[in-house]
Amino acid sequence: MSKPVLSRLQSLHQQHRKSLAVLFDPDDSAEDMTEVLETALLHGVELFFVGGSLLTRGRTEACVELLRNGGAPEVVLFPGNEIQVVKGADAILFMSLISGRNPEFLIGKQVNAAPWVQAAGLEAIPTGYMLVDSGRMTSAAYMSHTLPLPADKPDIAAATALAGALMGQAVTYLDAGSGAQSPIPAELIQRVRKTVNTVLIAGGGIRTATEAASAWEAGADIVVVGNGAFAKPDVIREIAVVLQKVNTVPAVV
């Protein structure tokens, strides 16, 4: 089975090319989503995530359709549970919450979701999902009944990421969570980057171009902006300007 989205992300990783992804919560209004989408496309964003830890309106499929109709190049599901698996997206981050010890989010939810992923014809991207403490309780931590990794213990994060990579997870997703008080520390991202050669995503609590640049410089391949973009859509332009500069500087290998 071909894996076009994962293959592209891995190719960018090998080329040391950084990317920006915008996360859409289907519970947001169509008007807000349209504004953010138009701003993102105007500034060259190609990757769009759809999902959330708690969705109350059952509008995931409508959100995917809005992005599709609006011209989003790549739409990837970032589901909080199996009911968010819908048709129409290019791929799904098929995640295991490896930072926690709740079996439901290590394998239980995945078993429930697998037949729906196959039936929807989605490219499944094996992803090691790791919650990192951001200074406050986030929706993801609450809904998953798991403790986040301590932000000041990079070695724990690195060992967890390595375990995921050794189990075949092609993507490592470091997430401070929705509503994070602060983004993931650069030191933690650096330690994970030195330990694994997977596609590395960092998200949660990123609200400024400076914070995005810090994550990229620390080794993240993809920075995810969600709430920050919806609170201030122009931040996408600011981050895109920084991204262009980051991608024009020769990578230190």
N, C-alpha and C positions, 0 to 999 in steps of 0.2 A: 504494500500500500504506500503510495507516495505521500510525502509530508511537506507540502509546499510552504506553509507558514513556518514551521519549525526549520525547514531547510534554509529559508531566507534569513531567519534570525541567527542561525548558526553561522551562515556565511558572513553576516555583518559582524558577528562576534570574532570570527577569525581575521577579519579585516580591521579590527579595532575601531569599527564605526559605531557610534552611539545613536540611540533612538529615544524618542519621546512617545509615550502612550497616554491617551486620555481615557479615564475611566468614567463610564456613564452608569448612574444608578437609575434603573427603570422607574423608580418612584418619583423622580424629578418630572417637572412639567415638560410637555412637548415644546413649549415656547423656549424654555431655558435650554433644553437639549439642542434645539435648532440653532440658537445663537452660539452655543459653544462649538457645535459641529462646524458651522460656517467659519468661525474664527480659526479653528484648528486646521481646516482644509486650506484656508487662505495662507497659513504659515507653514504649510508643508507636512503636517502630521499625517502619517500613513497608518498608524496602528491604533485601534480603538477597542477597549475592553468594555464588557457589559456585565454587570452583576452587582451583588451586595450581600452583606451578611444577613440582613433582614429586609425582605420585600413584602409589602402589604397589599399591593394592588394588582399583582399578576400581570404586569405589563412588559415582561422581558421580551416576548416575541414582537410586540409593537415597537419597543425600543430598537431592536435589531432591524426591523423594517424601516424605521425612520432613518437610521444610519445608512442603510443600503440605498434607500431612495435619495438620500442627500449626497451620495457619492463617496462614502467612506471606503478606502481601498481594501482594508483588512479589518474584519470584525471578529473578535475572539471572546468567547464566553468566559467569564471569571465567576463561576457559580458559588453561592454560599451553601447550596444543597441541591439535591437531585431534581427538584421541581423547577429549577431554573434552566434545565436542559431543553432547548427549543431548536427548531429548524431555522435555517436561513443564515446562520453565521458561517464563517470560514473554518473555524476551529474552536476547540475548547481546551482551556487549561485543566487537564485531568489531574487534580491535585490530591496529594496526601498531606495532611497537617502533621509534618514530621517533628515539629517543635513541641507537640503535645503528646499526651499519653491516653487520650480518649479514643478507644478502638472504633467508635462510630465514624470519626473523622480521619482515622488512619486507613480504614478499609471498608467499614460498613456502608457509608454513603456511596462509596465508589461501586460496590456491588449492586446497589439499587440503581445507580445511574447508568451502568455499563450498557444494558440493553437499549436504553433510550438514546445514548450517544451513538450506538451502532445504527439504530433505526433512523436517526436524524442525518446520518451520513457525514458526521462531523469528524474532522481530523483531531485526534486526541493527542495532546502534547503532554507527556509525562512530566509532572511538576512537583518538586519538593517545596511545600509551602511552609514558611517559618514566620511565626508572629514574634515580634521583638517589642519589649516593653517600651512604652512611649511616655510614661509618667502618669497615665490615667487608664482606667478601664475602657476598652474599646468594644464596639459591637461584636467584632470577630471573636475576641477572647470570651466575652459573655455568652454568646450563642454557642460556642464550641466547648464550653466548660473546660478550658485549658489555661494553663499559665503561660504567658509569653516568655521568651528567652530574656535573660537579664541583658540590658543594653551595654553594661560595663564588663561583660564577660565574653570577649570575642572568641576565645578558644572553644567555648561551649557551642557557639554558633558555627564555627568552622568544622568542628567534629560532627555536628548535626548535618550540615550541608554535605560533608564527605560521605556520611552514611547514605544519604539520599542518592548521591552520584554513583556510589558503588552498587546501589540497587537498581540503577538504570534510569534515574530521573534526569532528563536532558536539560531541564530548566530549574533554577533555584530562585525562589521568589521570597525576598525579605520584605516583610510588611509590618509597619508600625500600626496599621489598622485605621479604619475610618474614624475621624475625629481625634486623631493622634495629637497629643500636646506638643510633640517635637519629632522631627524626622530621625531616621536611623543614624547613629554616629558613624562618621567616616571611618574610624578605626575598625569598627566591626565589619563594614563592607570590605575594607582592605584585607582583613584577615581571611574572610570567606573567599575573596577573589584569589588570594595566594594559594588557597587550599584546593579549590575545584576549578575545572575548566569548562563548566557548564555555562549556558546563557544565564546571566545574572540580572534579575529584575529587582529594583528597589522602589518602594512606594509607601505612602502613608505620611501625613504631616508635611508634605512638600508644598510650600505655598509661594516660594520666591525663586527667581532665577539663580540666586546665590546658593540656595539649598540644592537645587537640581544640579548645578555645576559641581558642588561638593561630592554628590553621589556618583556622578560620572567620573570625576577625577579619582575617586576612591576605587573604581573598578566596575561599577554597575554598567551593564550594556544598555539597559532600558530603564528610564525613570518614568514612573507613573504619577500623573497628577489627576486628582478627582475633585474633592471638595474645593480645593484652591482655585481650580479653573471655573467652577460654577459660581463661586463667590466673587471672582474677578476675572472674567474671560480674557482681559488684556494680558494677564500673566502668561498666557500661552505664547503671545508674541514675544514677550520678554525672555521666556525660556528658549524659544526657537532661535532667537538671536545668539544666545549663549551656546546653544547646540551647534550652530553653524561654525562658531569659533572653535569649539572643542574638536569638531571633525576636520578642521583645517590644520590643526597642530599635529605634527608627526607623533605617532604613538611611541611610548617608551616600552619596549618589550623586555 
